[in-house]
Amino acid sequence: MGRKFFVGGNWKCNGTAEEVKKIVTTLNEAKVPGEDVVEVVVSPPFVFLPVVKGLLRPDFHVSAQNCWVRKGGAYTGEVSAEMLVNLGIPWVIIGHSERRQLLQESNEFVGDKVAYALSQGLKVIACIGETLEQREAGTTMTVVAEQTKAIADKISNWDNVVLAYEPVWAIGTGKVATPAQAQEVHADLRKWIHSNVSAEVAASVRIIYGGLSIVLVLGGSVNGGNCKELAAQPDVDGFLVGGASLKPEFVDIINSATVKKN
């Protein structure tokens, strides 16, 4: 059985109550492939999780953008995996490059968070990726492998894990990641998983691409052709979209899943 295409929308720290409702309305009215073709998950800020879950169409799902590394308690400002489960939130993003860089979340800390979230019944979008300096130094695969190993060391079941490769070097640098570059890293990562985890996990785990908005922004708009070219790469199983997920163009990105079906 093939890997189902996955499209995640990370809304980051954006939106008002009114804006969120407009985004949900756009998604609810969108004509997209069925759940047998594509899995769609949107990730609003914590404060909007209940309203989005309550209004969003049933074939789309909701994710948190982070959760704490262990059971709740005296951790001011944190949100526990148990709280998300209690709200009926099925997914969580862990290890996003912004948290790794701005909040110094280490590989080991991310691995612990992934393991704990899974233990509480959440599904995880686990983010990995190298910086510009690491890319130019030729250490891309070393960095990505170390990040993945920190997760692999802590978990045994990958059924509820989606890996999101974010080329951090292509975010806000003026440099562009091509479909070929995305495919190269995804393929090498799958080979690493084959050798270091198992052939079964390598064949089944979905590796999605998190540098989409940079590649697709041409003249300020999303280019459907590039989106489909990326989706057509054999080891690209979907996208984790940032700012573009707040716009109607997100629907075009979801529809790129039809490339895999064909």
C-alpha positions as CSV (number, residue, x, y, z in Angstrom):
1,M,0.0,0.0,0.0
2,G,1.4,3.4,-1.0
3,R,2.1,6.3,1.4
4,K,-0.9,8.6,1.6
5,F,-0.1,12.2,0.7
6,F,0.0,14.5,3.7
7,V,-0.6,18.3,3.7
8,G,-0.1,20.2,6.9
9,G,-0.8,23.9,7.4
10,N,1.2,25.6,10.2
11,W,-0.5,28.9,11.0
12,K,2.3,29.8,13.4
13,C,1.6,32.8,15.7
14,N,-0.9,34.4,13.4
15,G,-4.6,35.3,13.3
16,T,-7.5,36.8,15.2
17,A,-10.8,35.1,16.0
18,E,-12.4,36.7,12.9
19,E,-9.5,35.8,10.6
20,V,-9.4,32.2,11.8
21,K,-13.1,31.8,11.1
22,K,-12.6,33.1,7.5
23,I,-9.7,30.7,6.9
24,V,-11.9,27.8,8.1
25,T,-14.7,28.9,5.9
26,T,-12.4,28.9,2.9
27,L,-11.2,25.4,3.8
28,N,-14.7,24.1,4.4
29,E,-15.9,25.3,0.9
30,A,-12.8,24.0,-0.9
31,K,-13.1,21.2,-3.5
32,V,-10.2,18.8,-2.7
33,P,-9.5,15.1,-3.2
34,G,-11.0,12.7,-0.7
35,E,-9.4,11.2,2.4
36,D,-8.3,8.2,0.4
37,V,-6.0,10.5,-1.6
38,V,-4.8,13.1,0.9
39,E,-4.6,13.7,4.7
40,V,-5.0,17.4,5.6
41,V,-4.1,18.7,9.0
42,V,-4.1,22.4,10.0
43,S,-2.3,23.8,13.0
44,P,-3.7,27.0,14.5
45,P,-2.2,28.7,17.6
46,F,-3.2,27.0,20.9
47,V,-5.9,29.6,21.8
48,F,-7.8,28.8,18.5
49,L,-7.6,25.0,18.7
50,P,-11.2,24.5,20.1
51,V,-12.9,26.9,17.7
52,V,-11.1,25.5,14.7
53,K,-11.9,21.9,15.7
54,G,-15.5,22.8,16.2
55,L,-15.9,24.5,12.9
56,L,-13.6,22.6,10.6
57,R,-15.0,20.0,8.1
58,P,-14.7,16.4,9.3
59,D,-12.3,15.2,6.7
60,F,-9.7,17.7,7.8
61,H,-7.9,17.4,11.2
62,V,-6.3,19.7,13.7
63,S,-2.9,19.8,15.2
64,A,-1.2,21.8,18.0
65,Q,2.1,23.5,17.2
66,N,3.9,22.1,20.3
67,C,3.5,20.3,23.6
68,W,5.4,19.8,26.8
69,V,7.9,17.0,27.2
70,R,6.2,15.3,30.1
71,K,3.1,15.3,32.2
72,G,1.7,18.7,33.2
73,G,2.4,20.5,36.5
74,A,4.5,23.5,37.5
75,Y,5.5,24.4,34.0
76,T,4.2,27.9,33.5
77,G,3.2,28.7,29.9
78,E,3.4,25.1,28.7
79,V,0.6,22.9,27.3
80,S,0.8,19.1,28.0
81,A,0.1,16.2,25.6
82,E,-2.7,15.2,28.0
83,M,-4.4,18.5,27.6
84,L,-4.4,18.1,23.8
85,V,-5.8,14.6,24.1
86,N,-8.5,15.9,26.5
87,L,-9.5,18.5,23.8
88,G,-9.7,15.8,21.1
89,I,-6.7,17.2,19.2
90,P,-5.1,14.3,17.3
91,W,-1.8,15.8,16.0
92,V,1.1,17.9,17.3
93,I,4.1,19.5,15.6
94,I,7.4,18.9,17.4
95,G,10.9,20.2,16.7
96,H,10.0,23.0,14.3
97,S,13.1,24.8,13.2
98,E,11.9,28.1,14.8
99,R,11.7,26.4,18.2
100,R,15.1,24.7,17.7
101,Q,16.7,28.0,16.9
102,L,14.9,30.5,19.0
103,L,14.3,28.4,22.1
104,Q,17.4,26.2,21.7
105,E,15.4,22.9,21.7
106,S,18.1,20.2,21.3
107,N,17.9,17.0,19.3
108,E,17.6,15.0,22.5
109,F,14.8,17.3,23.9
110,V,12.9,17.0,20.7
111,G,13.3,13.2,20.8
112,D,12.0,13.1,24.3
113,K,9.0,15.3,23.3
114,V,8.2,13.1,20.3
115,A,8.3,9.9,22.5
116,Y,6.1,11.4,25.2
117,A,3.5,12.8,22.8
118,L,3.2,9.4,21.1
119,S,2.9,7.6,24.5
120,Q,-0.1,9.7,25.3
121,G,-1.8,8.8,22.0
122,L,-1.0,11.9,19.9
123,K,0.3,11.7,16.3
124,V,3.4,13.7,15.6
125,I,4.8,15.8,12.8
126,A,8.5,15.7,13.7
127,C,10.5,18.5,12.0
128,I,14.2,18.2,10.9
129,G,16.4,20.2,8.7
130,E,19.8,22.0,8.3
131,T,20.8,25.7,8.4
132,L,22.5,27.7,5.6
133,E,25.9,27.3,7.3
134,Q,25.4,23.5,7.6
135,R,24.2,23.3,4.0
136,E,27.2,25.2,2.7
137,A,29.6,23.1,4.8
138,G,28.2,20.0,3.2
139,T,26.9,18.5,6.4
140,T,23.2,18.3,5.4
141,M,22.9,14.6,5.8
142,T,24.9,14.4,9.0
143,V,22.7,17.0,10.6
144,V,19.4,15.5,9.4
145,A,20.6,12.0,10.4
146,E,21.5,13.2,13.9
147,Q,18.2,14.8,14.4
148,T,16.4,11.7,13.2
149,K,18.5,9.4,15.3
150,A,17.6,11.4,18.4
151,I,13.9,10.5,17.6
152,A,14.7,6.9,16.6
153,D,16.5,6.3,19.8
154,K,13.4,7.1,21.8
155,I,10.6,5.4,19.9
156,S,10.0,1.9,18.5
157,N,6.7,2.4,16.6
158,W,6.7,4.9,13.7
159,D,3.1,4.4,12.6
160,N,2.0,7.8,14.0
161,V,5.0,9.8,13.0
162,V,5.3,12.0,9.9
163,L,8.8,13.5,9.3
164,A,8.9,17.0,8.0
165,Y,12.1,18.1,6.3
166,E,12.6,21.8,6.5
167,P,15.5,23.3,4.5
168,V,16.1,26.1,7.1
169,W,18.7,27.6,4.7
170,A,16.0,28.4,2.2
171,I,13.9,30.4,4.6
172,G,14.4,34.1,4.3
173,T,17.8,33.8,2.7
174,G,16.9,34.4,-0.9
175,K,18.1,30.9,-1.8
176,V,15.7,28.5,-3.3
177,A,15.4,24.8,-2.8
178,T,14.6,23.0,-6.0
179,P,12.5,19.8,-6.4
180,A,15.7,17.9,-7.1
181,Q,17.3,19.1,-3.9
182,A,14.2,18.2,-1.9
183,Q,14.1,14.7,-3.5
184,E,17.8,14.2,-2.8
185,V,17.5,14.8,0.9
186,H,14.3,12.8,1.2
187,A,15.8,9.8,-0.6
188,D,19.0,9.9,1.5
189,L,16.9,10.2,4.7
190,R,14.8,7.2,3.6
191,K,18.1,5.2,3.0
192,W,19.3,6.2,6.5
193,I,16.1,5.0,8.0
194,H,16.3,1.7,6.1
195,S,19.8,1.1,7.4
196,N,19.3,2.4,11.0
197,V,15.7,1.7,11.8
198,S,14.2,-0.9,9.5
199,A,13.2,-1.5,5.8
200,E,9.6,-1.5,6.8
201,V,9.7,1.9,8.5
202,A,11.7,3.3,5.6
203,A,9.1,2.1,3.1
204,S,6.1,3.3,5.1
205,V,7.0,6.5,6.9
206,R,5.9,9.7,5.3
207,I,8.6,12.3,4.7
208,I,7.0,15.7,3.8
209,Y,8.7,18.9,2.6
210,G,8.6,22.0,4.8
211,G,10.3,24.5,2.4
212,L,7.3,24.8,0.1
213,S,6.4,28.4,0.5
214,I,9.9,29.6,-0.5
215,V,9.9,27.4,-3.6
216,L,6.5,28.5,-4.7
217,V,6.6,32.2,-4.1
218,L,7.1,33.6,-7.6
219,G,6.0,37.2,-8.0
220,G,4.1,36.9,-4.7
221,S,1.9,34.0,-5.7
222,V,1.9,30.3,-5.4
223,N,2.9,28.6,-8.6
224,G,0.8,25.4,-9.1
225,G,3.3,24.0,-11.6
226,N,6.2,24.0,-9.1
227,C,3.9,22.6,-6.5
228,K,3.0,19.6,-8.7
229,E,6.7,19.2,-9.7
230,L,7.6,18.8,-6.0
231,A,4.7,16.5,-5.3
232,A,5.8,14.3,-8.2
233,Q,9.1,13.5,-6.6
234,P,9.1,9.9,-5.5
235,D,10.2,10.4,-1.9
236,V,8.2,13.6,-1.3
237,D,5.1,12.5,0.5
238,G,3.5,15.9,1.1
239,F,4.1,19.3,2.5
240,L,4.2,21.2,5.7
241,V,3.2,24.7,4.7
242,G,3.8,27.9,6.6
243,G,2.4,31.3,5.6
244,A,0.7,30.1,2.5
245,S,-1.6,27.9,4.6
246,L,-3.3,31.1,5.8
247,K,-4.3,32.0,2.2
248,P,-6.7,30.5,-0.4
249,E,-3.6,29.1,-2.3
250,F,-3.4,26.4,0.4
251,V,-6.2,24.7,-1.5
252,D,-4.1,24.5,-4.6
253,I,-1.3,22.8,-2.5
254,I,-3.8,20.3,-1.2
255,N,-4.9,19.5,-4.7
256,S,-1.3,18.8,-5.8
257,A,-1.9,15.4,-4.1
258,T,-3.6,14.3,-7.3
259,V,-0.2,14.0,-8.9
260,K,0.5,11.0,-6.7
261,K,-2.8,9.4,-7.5
262,N,-2.1,9.7,-11.2
